[in-house]
Amino acid sequence: MRNLSFALLAAVGVASPAFAADPAPLVQPPAAAVQPPQKDAIQKDLDRVVCKPREATGSRLPSAKVCRTQREWNLMEIENRRTLEKAQDNRGYKTN
């Protein structure tokens, strides 16, 4: 009797961790639908005026603010990046 109860407890003890863990659900709940930003909101962001400080190199005078729309700042950044990449691509080549 004692051996039977010990065997029963051992079998239940070994099997219980396998039954205790919840298996991952087979069907995942749908993710919350993410709405893309509306075009009006994007246009308003691009037309928003942004002021950035501009410091003159080597000057002890206080810096000045430069105000432009976000669209203008973006275009300036793209143009600066293109100019830099073009200068890096042409580095080492002599033009006559």
C-alpha distance (Angstrom), angle and dihedral (degrees) to the residues before:
residue distance angle dihedral
M1 . . .
R2 3.75 . .
N3 3.83 91.2 .
L4 3.79 91.2 48.7
S5 3.81 93.6 51.9
F6 3.81 90.8 45.4
A7 3.82 90.8 51.4
L8 3.80 90.8 47.3
L9 3.82 92.4 50.3
A10 3.80 91.6 46.4
A11 3.80 91.6 51.1
V12 3.80 92.6 48.3
G13 3.81 91.8 45.0
V14 3.79 92.9 52.3
A15 3.80 94.7 45.0
S16 3.81 98.0 42.1
P17 3.84 97.3 78.4
A18 3.80 89.9 55.0
F19 3.80 91.5 52.2
A20 3.80 95.1 40.7
A21 3.80 95.8 61.4
D22 3.79 113.8 85.3
P23 3.77 110.5 -129.4
A24 3.78 117.1 -126.9
P25 3.79 111.1 -91.9
L26 3.77 113.1 -100.6
V27 3.79 93.3 -140.6
Q28 3.77 117.7 49.8
P29 3.80 116.3 -145.2
P30 3.80 112.0 -109.5
A31 3.78 114.4 -93.3
A32 3.76 116.2 -113.0
A33 3.77 108.7 -89.6
V34 3.77 108.6 -107.8
Q35 3.75 112.2 -146.3
P36 3.81 114.7 -143.1
P37 3.79 114.4 -125.9
Q38 3.75 113.6 -87.5
K39 3.81 118.8 -108.5
D40 3.77 91.0 -120.3
A41 3.81 90.5 57.6
I42 3.79 91.4 48.5
Q43 3.81 91.8 49.1
K44 3.80 90.9 49.4
D45 3.82 90.5 51.0
L46 3.81 91.4 51.0
D47 3.80 92.2 48.4
R48 3.82 93.4 48.4
V49 3.82 113.0 113.8
V50 3.80 113.8 -122.0
C51 3.80 122.7 -169.2
K52 3.81 119.8 -155.2
P53 3.80 128.2 -176.2
R54 3.79 115.8 -111.2
E55 3.77 117.8 -159.8
A56 3.77 121.8 -163.2
T57 3.78 110.8 -130.2
G58 3.79 112.4 -114.3
S59 3.78 94.3 8.7
R60 3.77 126.2 124.5
L61 3.77 91.4 -160.8
P62 3.78 118.5 105.0
S63 3.75 117.5 -91.2
A64 3.78 122.8 -100.6
K65 3.78 127.8 -132.7
V66 3.77 121.1 -118.5
C67 3.79 115.1 -158.4
R68 3.79 122.9 -162.7
T69 3.78 137.1 145.9
Q70 3.79 118.2 -89.3
R71 3.80 88.2 -112.8
E72 3.84 90.6 57.9
W73 3.83 92.0 47.2
N74 3.82 89.7 50.9
L75 3.82 92.6 49.6
M76 3.82 91.2 48.2
E77 3.81 90.8 50.6
I78 3.82 91.9 50.0
E79 3.81 91.5 48.3
N80 3.81 92.3 47.7
R81 3.80 90.4 50.0
R82 3.82 91.6 49.9
T83 3.79 91.5 49.1
L84 3.81 91.8 49.6
E85 3.81 93.1 47.4
K86 3.81 90.9 47.9
A87 3.82 91.1 51.0
Q88 3.82 90.5 48.6
D89 3.82 92.2 48.3
N90 3.82 92.5 50.3
R91 3.81 94.2 45.8
G92 3.79 111.0 123.7
Y93 3.80 96.0 17.8
K94 3.78 119.5 111.9
T95 3.76 117.2 -142.5
N96 3.78 120.4 -158.3
